[in-house]
Amino acid sequence: MQRILVIGSPGAGKTTLARLMAERLGLPLIHLDREYWRPGWVKPDADEWDAQAAELAAKPAWIMDGEYPDAAGIQVARATSIVMLDMPRGLCLARAVRRVLVNYRKERADLGEGCPEYFNRDYWTFARFIWTYPEKVRPKMLAVLRALRPDQAGFLLSSQAEVLAFEAGLPALLKAA
């Protein structure tokens, strides 16, 4: 069974790619944003999240998009493939701002219930996170890819052209992985 984790900066296109992959490969889709956030954008207790993340990862097959690591690293350990979208920060930030503008005050299907899109002080913290992702988070995610076991496949996609090529060869790429 395939378990594919899609990681990368907010705004990189994880949800879009994961949705396409789930449709094309016929696998269940798990949006970690939807699972993680509680109504009102409240973070779960760390122990609660670790238990929930382990339960989600224990499923036999999935496409999982997002980057909410659990303490045990079970999501990465259970993944058969990891796809990292390594897009330019300006593109990620522009996409994230556009997403809020389009969905302002609406709840999206890939977010937790009671978590509408909006701009506030927290949003600017989120924007700073996107901007600093290449220096602060990207090295850790690249280390995850470098440390994959021989039975795991890693894909690093750094441009929209690479994403499109990956999508075009999706079934063959993942069967070979």
HUHUUR-V34457 format. One line per field, one symbol per residue. ss: DSSP state (H for helix, E for strand, L for the rest). psi: psi as a letter, one per 20 degrees, with the letter a starting at -180 (. if undefined). burial: # if it has 9 or more other ideal C-beta (glycine too) atoms within 8 Angstrom, else .. Layout:
BEGIN
ss = ???
psi = ???
burial = ???
END
This chain:
BEGIN
ss = LLEEEEEELLLLLHHHHHHHHHHHHLLLEEEHHHHHLELLLELLLHHHHHHHHHHHHLLLLEEEELLLLLLLLHHHHHLLEEEEELLLHHHHHHHHHHHHHHHELLLLLLLLLLLLELLLHHHHHHHHHHHHHHHHLHHHHHHHHHLLLLLLEEEEELLHHHHHHHHHLHHHHHHHL
psi = qpopporrqpihjgggggggggghikqqpoohghhgprpklpqrqghggggggggghiqhqrppprmmqrhikhgghiphqpppomqqhgggggggggggghjpjqpqhjrqqkmqprpahhhhggghgghighhhhghhhhhgghjqrhjqqppoojrhghggggghjgggghhh.
burial = .##############.######..#.#.##########.....#....##.###.##.#..#####.#.#...###..#########.#.#######.##..##..#...##..#.#.....##.##.##.##...##..##.##..#...####.#....##..##..#..##...
END
